[in-house]
Amino acid sequence: MTIVLQLPKVKRIEAERPQKCKYCKGELLQRWGQVRKQIKDTKIRQVKAYRYRCTRCRRTFRHYPAGVERGMQSERLKKLAVICWSFGLSYRGMEGIFSAFGVNLSRMSGWRDVQVGGEAIRRRKAWQPTRVVGVDGAWLHGTGVMVAVDMGDGQPLAIGAIDEKDMSSVLRWLGELKQQHGIGAIVTDDLAMYRGITERLGLGHQVCQFHVRRWVGRMCREVSKKLPEEWLWMIERIKQIMEELPPDASKQFLELYKRLPGDLKLGQKRTAVDQLRRLLIRLSESWDRYTTFFHDAGIPWTNNRTEQAIGKMKMRAKLTRGYKTPAGMLNGLLVSSVNLT
Ligand SMILES: [Zn+2]
């Protein structure tokens, strides 16, 4: 994680005059008195602001020193709050740290700072080109969320308050992401839904190899318990193909499939041989999606980075009790999982 600590400067007084009237953009301004302003900052408690009067529209306005705006908090304090949050402090923890430095930052203000930080990240990422994206669903604070991670840098690209079970919403969300970022391929776990979605959207598709190996291994173990001895060699053959990933694996699975007797009658219970047949046809048909990474060096063979990002968010979500609107939560999670620069 690279964090560049570049805190905005805060001045006590601003020597430079404003260039233009903030209302009418008129350029001829008269100084019109001065005011003192209390601020919340790590070093400065009070700044001096000049008032100016525009000779064109005759309105007056305050011109604050660098790092100070209309609100109480300095820009430096806002940025520090966001950094504290991204380092894993809770809002209560932030309140404590700042009070140790004589600054009274309420939990609510800390939360607001993080929200603004999250929005800034969203704006910055809005149209960033991203070729390969890892996609996965998670459950945070009782809300279903979808997370998209840029496989180039491992950073979250977008989080949506969408339940992974709601296929039409996932489709719409991924369609928008594809348009905004020019996505070419996605990496997912082995849900059948993603097959339909990638076909509809014309996206390349890699199914995470860890997921494939896990469920194939489980199926093999299950089936081999009941399988007639004469077919047990097939289980070994499947394991071998999964290990070696030969280029003609799809064909090999199909040939194995054809050698098994298939006589499942309606209403009959599925036998171990039927299960093995189903496993083989599924592997044969999906093989392209399991091995897309062979043909494209930019596509990883697992969805690990996405799972890591989600793991980080889940840890973070434990500390965000109280503010449970999905949008607020997502901004906070985005701030906590993106590199700050
Ligand atoms: Zn004016």
Residues whose N, C-alpha, C, O or C-beta is under 5 A from the ligand:
A	BS01	ZN	C21 Y23 C24 K25 G26 C54 R56 C57 R58
